Amino acid sequence: MTGVKACEDLSKWTLLWGSSLSCGPRIENISFIIEATSGQRVGSQAHHTTENKKVLKWSDYCLPLACSPLHPFRAVAQASVDNFSRLGVAFMEDRLQLDNGLVPSKIVSVLLRESAFKELLEKGKLEKHITSLSLKKQTEIILSEPSPCECELLSVRGDLQLTQNRKCSLLQPPEIQRALVERRGSEHLRGASPGVDSGDNSLGINHQHMEGHGRHLHLSSCHECLELENSTILSVKYASVDNIPDIPDDYTTCTDSGDETLDEFEEDEAESFVGQSRRVNVTGKPPNVLVFTGGCQEKFQRVRLLLGECIDMDSYTVYPLRPQQALSEPWLESATLLVLASDEPLTPQLQARFLAYLEQGGRVLGLSSTLCPTGLALVPRKSRRSQICRLSFTKADTTELDLSVLASGSVFVRELQSGGVPGETEVWGELKWDGDGGDKDMVIVRVTRGEDRGEAVLCQVHLETAPNSEDIGSSQGFDELKMSNARRYEVLTEIITSLGLSCEQSQAPPASPVYLLATSEERRASFLKWLHTQLDKEGLLKCSKAFLKVVPSSELQAGPPLLPKGTLALVTDAPEAQSWEQFSLQTYSQHLETRTLGRTLLYTQVTPTTMDLLEGLMLQLPEKMGLTAVAARQTQGRGRGGNAWLSPLGCAMFSVHVQVAVSSRLGQRIPFLQHLAALAVVEAVRTLPGYQDIDLRVKWPNDIYYGNLMKLGGVLVTSTVMGPTFHLLIGCGFNVSNSNPTIAINDLVMQHNREHGTSLEALSSAQLIGRTLTCLEQLISDFQERGSEAVLPLYYKRWMHNGTQVRLWSEDGPQAVVVGLDDNGFLQVRSEEQGVVSVQPDGNSFDMLRNLVVTKQH
C-alpha cells in the first residue's frame, strides 16, 4: 500500500453488526480493507510456517464493519494505531487469520466516508438501534480499545470447517454451531485485560520476525510497527504444582467491607454508560465484577478472595450486588462479569433480571446458583448434596481434567421444547459416581443466549468452596479436596478466561531495599565493621549476583532511590522499632535460640532470590557470622535441578550461610546437610507444645510434605570448598499461610483444631524461621559430636519412606524396598537380585523415588 484510498461506496456490502457497532466508526482510528483468497489458510504456504507462533484473530484487534459478498472475500474494519500495527506485524509474519480461517493476502488503509457508512446503515435498516445518538455524536464518544467480545465477527461469509469443541453440544442448530466454532477459535486471545493497553503482557504475544519470509507492507505509522517488532512480550500462565505456584497479592482495588457497594461508582459512571456500548471503559476505572450472594457478606468475602487469586486484580474491581440493588439499580450496563454465588432459590424477579443481563450480551458465572436458562432444568440429587465426588472437566483444547469437588445436590438436564432454544449449550463438566453403572451427571454447562451472544458458565459443584472450609467435616474430605486444589484453580481460571476476563499474573514487583537487622547491637556492629572493609569508594558492596549500595534510611522517605539496574539499596541504620506485616524481628528473636545462625539478618520485602544476596559474600564472611537472608517474596527463586521456585506472600523463605570443616564428621558426609535442613523445618513445628501431631514429614532427599500426600516446602544446598572449609548456602522455602492453590502449614493447624476440638494458634513465618534455624544448629552440632547415629533415629521417625517400594534404573527395572540411609546420606534399598544397594536420584525427575540410579553395592 502506497497511499490512502477513499471508500465511498458500500452499497453492495453486508453490514456486520452487533451491540458494539451501533456507535459507528471512529474518526481517530485507522480504517482499512482486508482481502483474503478463498481456500488459503494459515500456514498453508510451504515457506510460511506458523508452527510455534501465536496466531492472531483479526477481530480481536479491530472493529469489523462490513464485508463484500463477492469473490475474493473483503471486509472493512477500524482499529487503533497500536492495534493496526499489531495486525500489520502478524500479517507480515503469516500469522494473521480471519475468523473464518482464511489468510489475508492484502491490507489497504482507506478513508471511510461517513456518508458511505450512513448509507450502509440505512440499507441494513438499523436506524432503530441508533436513535439515541446522532452519527456525529457517536464518533465523538471516547472508546477504549475494543475488547474481544466487542470485536466479534458474527457473520463472515466463507467456507467454514466445523470442529467438535468441548465434550458435546446440546440443542444447537447448524448456524449456531458455525458461530460457536468461530468464537471458540479466538478464545485463546480473550484474556487481554479490558481497559488496559493491549500491548501489555496480558496479550502473551512473542513478536519475532521471520527472516526472508515477511510480506511487504507500508503502514502509516511505521515507527510504531518497528517498535512493536523489536519487543518481546512474555506471558506465564501456570507454574508447576511441585514448585509452589505464585499467588497474586490481595490487591486493595477490591472492596474490603460490605459497606462499599455499587453506590460508590454508579453516581459518576451511570451517566457515562447511557447510550454507549456495553462494558466500554470510559472513566479509566477498572471494569466491574459484581458478586451476588443473596446478601450474605461472609460468602461475598470468600468469593472475593477467590476471584483475587484467579483474575488480574489490577484490571478489575469486585463489588457485592445485593438483592434490592439487583432489581432497582442500573448495573446491567456497567458489569463486565456477574458472579452468582448463592444456592438459595432465586425469586422470579431476580431470575428474570439476571437472564435479561445474559440475553443483552452479559457474562455470567454461576457457582451453585439456581439460575437456569431456557433449554435446561435443574433436578435435585439430595442424597448427594455436600458429597465429595469426581468431576471430569473438558478444557478448551479437549483435554480432560479429573478432580475431587463438593457436589451441590443438583444437576442439569435437557429440557426439550418444540420451539427450540434461542442459543447454544455445551457440556463442560460431568460427575462420575461409583456404583451407578457408569452414569454421569451434567454439572458444568456453557450457554449462549440472545442476539448479543451473552455467555454463561453455570456450575452445580462448589468450585468456590476451599478444602479447609467448615463445610468439609472429615479429614478424608480435606485430604481429597486439598490434593485437587490446584486443579480446582485451573478449572476456575479456564472458565473465567472463557468469559473474557484476564487471568494473567500481574507483573512481578521490583526488588525492594535490603535492611540490616540483628538480634543485638554487638552483632550489628560486628557486621558493619566487616562491611566497611568490603565497600568500594562509591559505597558499593559488589557480589557475584547483585550489587548492594549503602543508603541511609532517611533517603527512603521520599521514595525508592534511583539506582542502576541490578543494584539494591542496603539500609544499615533501620530503626529498631521498624517492622513489616510479613516479618517481625521481635517475634523472630523470641524464637531464635542459636549461638551463631541467624543472629545477623538481611531482610527484604521483594528480591529475585535470597541465595543471590549471600552467594557473593560467603567466601569473605568472618567465621561464626551465621549471616541469613530473609525475604517476604521471591520473584526468581531456584529449586533443585534449576527449577523455578515462585514464592508468594505467606511463604517462609530464607538462605543461611554455614561453614563446616572438611575434616569434621559432617564435612566427610556433606550430603547429610540437606537432610538435616529438611528435618529442621519439620521439627520447628512438631516440637511446639500441642503441635506434635501436625503431620509434617520429610521426603528424601530434601522436601517437606504433608503426610505422604502433598509437598509444601523444600531445601536447596550449594557448596564451595575454600581451603579446609566448606562454605555452604542452605536455601529453604515452605508454605506457612499461603493456602492456595496447594497447601500450607496453617491449613494443617486449622484442620487439627476442627478434628480435635483444640485452639492452636496460626503460626507465622518469622516464628518458624527462627525455630528452624534453632533446630538446624542443634542437629548440626549433634552430628558433629556423634555422627549420623545421633540424628538418624529422629530422621526415620519423621520421614515418609519406611517400606516404600521403588524400581531401580527405570520404570521396568527390578523392584526394591527402601530400608534407610547409608553413611553418606544416600538412600539404601533392598532387592532380591542385588541385595542392599545405595542409590541416588537421577537429577531432575518429577518423583525422586522413581527411576533411581544405582551408585554402589555393599
BELFENSUL-V134883 format. One record per run of one state. SS is the DSSP state (~ for helix, > for strand, _ for the rest). FROM is the first residue (numbers start at 0). TO is the last residue. If there is no record, write none. Layout:
# BELFENSUL-V134883
ss: <SS/SS>
from: <FROM/FROM>
to: <TO/TO>
This chain:
# BELFENSUL-V134883
ss: <_/>/_/>/_/~/_/>/_/>/~/_/>/_/>/_/~/_/>/_/>/_/~/_/~/_/~/_/>/_/~/_/~/_/~/_/~/_/~/_/~/_/>/_/~/_/>/_/~/_/~/>/_/~/_/>/_/>/_/~/_/>/_/>/_/>/_/>/_/>/_/>/_/>/_/~/_/~/_/>/_/~/_/>/_/>/_/~/_/>/_/>/_/>/_/~/_/>/_/~/_/>/_/~/_/>/_/>/_/~/_/~/_/>/_/>/_/>/_/>/_/~/_/~/_/~/>/_/>/_/>/_/>/_/>/_/>/_>
from: <0/4/7/12/15/18/21/29/41/55/57/60/62/68/72/79/80/92/95/97/101/112/113/123/126/129/134/139/167/170/173/185/186/189/200/203/221/229/240/243/262/273/286/292/296/308/315/320/322/328/331/334/340/347/359/362/367/375/380/381/384/387/394/399/407/409/414/422/432/439/449/453/459/460/461/474/483/484/498/513/518/520/532/539/542/546/550/552/558/566/571/579/580/582/583/584/591/599/607/609/615/627/638/639/642/643/647/650/661/664/668/671/686/695/699/702/706/709/722/724/735/744/756/764/786/788/798/799/804/808/814/821/826/831/834/840/851/857>
to: <3/6/11/14/17/20/28/40/54/56/59/61/67/71/78/79/91/94/96/100/111/112/122/125/128/133/138/166/169/172/184/185/188/199/202/220/228/239/242/261/272/285/291/295/307/314/319/321/327/330/333/339/346/358/361/366/374/379/380/383/386/393/398/406/408/413/421/431/438/448/452/458/459/460/473/482/483/497/512/517/519/531/538/541/545/549/551/557/565/570/578/579/581/582/583/590/598/606/608/614/626/637/638/641/642/646/649/660/663/667/670/685/694/698/701/705/708/721/723/734/743/755/763/785/787/797/798/803/807/813/820/825/830/833/839/850/856/857>
